[in-house]
Amino acid sequence: MSRLAPCCLAVLLLTVVPPAPAQDTPAPIQAPMRVSAGVIAGLLETKVAPIYPPEAKAAKVQGAVVMHAIIGKTGLIEELVVISGPEMLRSSALDAVREWTYKPYRLNGNPVEVDTIITVNYSLNQSEPSDGVHGGVMGGVATGTPPLAPASSPSSRIRVSPGVMAGLIDTKKTPVYPEDAKAAHITGAVVLSGVVDTHGKVTDLNVVDGPEMLRQAAIDAVSQWTYKPYVLNGKPVEVITTMTVHFMLLD
């Protein structure tokens, strides 16, 4: 027995496996927070005015360039991709918006990355492009006084920016994503021009831009939106504005 004991002890020592060193668990990567265009517009610090391409003007090309943006913790744009818009206007919008800077968006006091949408509108009735939130002439100072509507519109109507009108929405119908558009992986933004009457109902809807397969769904939804009446000098007035409906396929 005394001769076997050392052997057994040796076997036991050989089978003891030391614990593996502890490994640090990598911190989870936090996805950018999705924030509405209207909220982000309020954090805009510097804005470079897009240049209306002369060839687009000559060809009478106008419309809205809608972009998907990732804004970093420092307020700089880190990623910018066109979702929809006339081909001749896209580079101009990208070149300008890449230079925009924002105050950092904070969550619980800490700056976070932001996932948002930025829209630049090009109209031949304006000297320069305008952004889809503030309206007015791009590069100028946005004010609370809406510019007058074009002469072709009824004199009682005024033009109001989408950002202002978004704050007056009472009821908002969610569009139904067309099944054929889903099957074809069609995404993008449909930009509509319309009139909000003195009772807050939407009329005279027209498509400004957007994928063909998504347009009717956007019209069907927006035609059911209702707003609080826009009041000017104490009286409700009819408003000309634009509405943008975004269609995105989630994984």
FIRO-203031 format. One record per residue: x, y negated, z negated of N, C-alpha, C in turn. Coordinates in steps of 0.02 Angstrom, whole numbers, plus 50000, padded with zeros to 5 digits. Layout:
<dovexs>
XYZXYZXYZ;...
</dovexs>
This chain:
<dovexs>
500425006050000500005000050000500434993950000;500984994049961501404988049956501734986550022;501844991550065502164990350130501674987550180;501034988850174500534986250221500334979050206;500404977050147500164970350127500484964750167;501154964750175501464959350215501204959250286;501084964950316500834965150385500154961950390;499714963750344499044960750344499074953350336;499534951150292499604943950281499834940450344;500294943550380500554940550442500014939950494;499594945150499499044944950547498564939350530;498414938450466497954933150444498234926350460;498884925450450499194919050464499174917450539;499264922450580499274921350652498584919550679;498054921850646497384920750673497084914150649;497414910750603497154904250581497294899050634;496784895950660496854890850713496764883950683;497254879650690497184872950661496634869150695;496274864750659495724860850690495984856250744;495584855550797495774851150852495754843950828;496214839850852496214832750831495564829350853;495314825050811494684821550826494784817050887;494284817050931494304812850991493784807350984;493994801451005493534795751003492984796751055;492354795851035491794796251082491734789651119;491764789851186491714783551223491044780151210;491074773551204490464769751193490034770051256;489374770751247488934771051306488954764551345;488924765051411488924759151454488214756351456;488144750151437487484747051434487304744051502;486734745951528486514743351593486334736051586;486424732151639486214725051636485474724451619;485304719351582484614718251562484234714851618;483644717351634483254714451688482884708351662;482994702651694482704696251672482374692851732;481804689751722481434686651777481804680751806;481664679351870481984673851905481834667151871;481224666351846481034660051814481444658651752;481564663851711481954662951650482674661251667;482964664951715483664663751733483754656851764;483254654451801483314647751831483414642451777;483134643451718483214638651665483914638551636;484324643551653485014643951628485524641651680;485274639551739485724637551793486114631351773;486784631751780487214626151762487464622351823;487744625951871487984622751932487704626351992;487504622452042487194625352101487504622352164;487754626552208488024624452272487474624852324;487364619552361486824619452410487004623552472;486584628252492486704631852554486684627152614;487064628652664487054624852726486594628252775;486114624552801485644627452850486034628652915;486134634852936486544636252996486254632753057;486664628953093486424625353152486094629953204;486374636053212486084640653262485384642953240;485274643553173484614645453148484124639753159;484354633553148483924627853160483724627453234;484224628353277484094627953349483594633253371;483624639153338483174644653355482524644253316;482444638953275481854637953233481724643853186;482274646553159482234652053111482164649153041;481654651253005481554649052936481284654852896;481244654052831481004659452788481394659752723;481304665052686481604665952620482114671552621;482704670252593483204675352583483174677552510;482994683752498482914686452430483514690752414;483844689352357484454692852339484394696052270;484694701852263484754705152198485424703352168;485434700852106486044698352076486184701552009;486824702551994487054704351928487464698451902;487234695451847487594689751818487944692251755;488594691051753489004693551698488904689751633;489234691951581489164689051514489414681851512;489854680051559490114673151560489684668451601;489164671151634488734667051675488934666751748;489444670551767489654670751837489304676551873;489164675551936488834680851976489364686151994;489234692251973489714697651985489524701952046;488874702752058488644706552117488064702752149;488054702752215487514699252251487384702852316;486764705352325486574709152384485904706552410;485864705852476485244703552507484734709252507;484134707652484483574712452486483184711552551;483044705252567482674703852628482794696652649;482614695152712482694688352737482964688352808;482844682852845483084682452914483834683252919;484054687352965484764688952973485204682752981;484954677853018485364671953032485454667352971;485074668652918485114664352859485474667752800;485604674052806485854677852748486554675652725;487024674852772487704673052753487724666252718;487324661652743487284654952712487054655452640;486534659452628486274660152560486784663552514;487094668952539487584672552499488174668052481;488434664452531489024660152519488894654952465;488294652152465488124646952416487994649852347;487574654952344487364657652279487944660852241;488424663552277489014666452244489384661252201;489304654852218489644649552181489234646852122;488614649152115488194646652061488454649251994;488364645351942488554647551874487964646351827;487934650551776487384650351728487644650151657;487234647551611487374648551541487274655951525;487694658851484487614666051468486914667451439;486624672951461485984675251433486144679151368;485814677251314485974680251249485394684651224;485584690251195485114694851164485354696051093;484944694251045485144694750974485794690950961;485864685450996486454681150985487064682951026;487044688651061487624690951099487504690251174;487994687951213487914687451285487874694351317;487424695151365487334701651399487324700551475;487484705951511487424705751583486684705751603;486544702451658485854701551680485754704151751;485184707451761484964709851826484354705651846;484404701951901483864697351918483804696551994;483324692452014483204690952085483294683452096;483634681752150483734674752169483474673852240;483054668852251482764667552316482954660652341;483164660252404483304653752436482834653052495;482444647652495481964646352549482254641452600;482184643152663482394638852718481774636652756;481674630152760481094627352796481324621852842;481084621852903481264616652951480964609952933;480494609952885480184603652862480604600252809;481144603652785481584600752735482274599752764;482624594752739483294593352765483794598652744;483664601952686484114607152661483694612752632;483994618752626483634624352596483454622952524;482944626552499482744625952429482734632752396;482824632752329482804639152295482084641052279;481974647552268481304650052261480984648752194;481344645452148481064644152082480904636852074;481394632552088481294625452077480924621952132;480994624252193480694620652249481084614352262;480824610052306481164603752319481774604752362;482174599452370482764599752412483334602752373;483654607752402484214611052369484784606052359;485074606152300485624601652285485384595452250;484734593952254484464588252218484274590152147;484014585552110483814586852042483084588852041;482934594652011482234596852007481874592551956;481294590051973480914585851927480234588951916;479864586251869479204588851855478674586251902;478844581651946478364578851993478414582452059;477914586152080477954589952142477934585252202;478314586852256478294582852315477614583252349;477464578452390476834578452426476814584052477;476224586552491476134591752541476244588852610;476394593052661476464590552729475834587052752;475924582752801475364578752826474814583052854;474974589052878474474593352908474004596452856;474174596052791473764598852739473244593752717;472694596052687472204591352660472534586752609;472314580352608472634575352566472594576952492;472104581052472472014582652402472494588052378;472854591252423473304596652404474014594052392;474344596952343475044595352331475444601752331;476094601152344476524607052344476864607652276;476804613552246477084614952180477534621052184;478094620852148478584626352152478304632852123;478544638552147478324645052120478454645752045;479014642852021479174643351950478654640051906;478434634151927477914630551889477264634551890;477064636951950476434640551956476454647151918;477034650251913477094656651877476874655751804;477004649851776476804648551708476054647551699;475694646951755474974645851752474574652151769;474914657651782474554663751801474134666251743;473494667551758473024670151708472984677751712;472844680251773472814687551784473234689251845;473584694851840474044696751894473934704051912;473714705251972473594712051996474244715052021;474404720951996475014724352018474894727552086;475344726252134475244729252201475324736752200;474964740052245475034747352253475564748652305;476084752452286476644753852332476384758652386;476364756552449476114760852503476504767452505;476154772952510476474779552511476934780352570;476734777652629477174778352687477814774452679;477774768652644478374764652631478824768252581;478524771552532478914775552484479284781152520;478914784652563479214790352598479794788152643;479734782052670480254779352714480794775452675;480734775452608481204771952564481254764452582;480674761452596480654754352612480604750352547;481074745752536481054741352478481144734152502;481054729552457481154722552474480644718052442;480654711752464480194706752437479754704052492;479124703252476478654700052522478504693152496;478664688152536478554681152516477914678752551;477454676252511476814673852537476734666452524;476414663052570476224656052561475474655852551;475234652052502474524651852489474294645552455;473654645052447473344639352413473004641852350;473114638352295472754639652233472254634052224;471604635652225471094630452224470994627552153;470534622952147470424619452083470144624052029;469914630052048469664635051999470194640251983;470784639752015471324644452002471304650652045;470884650652097470854656452142471324655452201;471584661152226472064661052281471704661552348;471874657052394471574657152461472124655952513;471934656852576472384655152633473064658352627;473074664852612473714668352607474014669852675;474664668452682475024670152744475704672952725;475934677752764476594680652752477134676152780;477614674552738478204670652760478754675352782;478854680652743479394685352758479294691652718;479584697152742479554703452705479454709452750;479634715452726479554721552765478834722552788;478744724252850478084724952880477644729852842;477934735452819477544740652787477304738752716;477574733352690477404731252622476944725152620;476854722052676476504715552677475774715952655;475414720852681474694721152665474584722652591;475014726752562474954728352491475064722052449;475544717952470475664711652434475074706952440;474794706352500474214701952510473624704352469;473494710952470472924713652433472984712152358;473594712452332473684711252260473634703852244;474004699652280474044692552264473364689052274;472964691652321472314688652332471854689352271;472044693852225471644694852164471944691252103;472524687952112472814684152057472374678152041;472374676151978472034669951959472514665651917;472414659151922472844654351887472414649551845;472744646651796472444640851763472484635051814;471974631051820471994625551869472594620951856;472904618651911473444613851907473134606951899;473324603451846473014597051830473494591351845;473264586351882473664580451898473244574351880;473534569951838473174563951815472494565751784;472494571451748471894573451713471374577151754;471524578251819471034581651862471354587751895;470974593351901471244599151937471304597652011;471844599952041471964598852113472144605452146;472044605752211472254611652250473014611452259;473304617352258474034617952259474254622352317;474784620252351475114624452401475754627152368;475854633652371476434636552338476624643052373;477134646352349477334652852375477324657952318;477164664052335477174669552287477624675052316;478044677952275478494683252297478334689752260;478234695052298478094701652268478674706352285;478974709152233479554713552243479354720852240;479604724652287479484731852290480154735352282;480224739152229480864742752217480714749952200;481094754552227481024761652211481494763352153;481204765852099481604767752041481794775052045;482414776552029482644783552030482304787651976;
</dovexs>
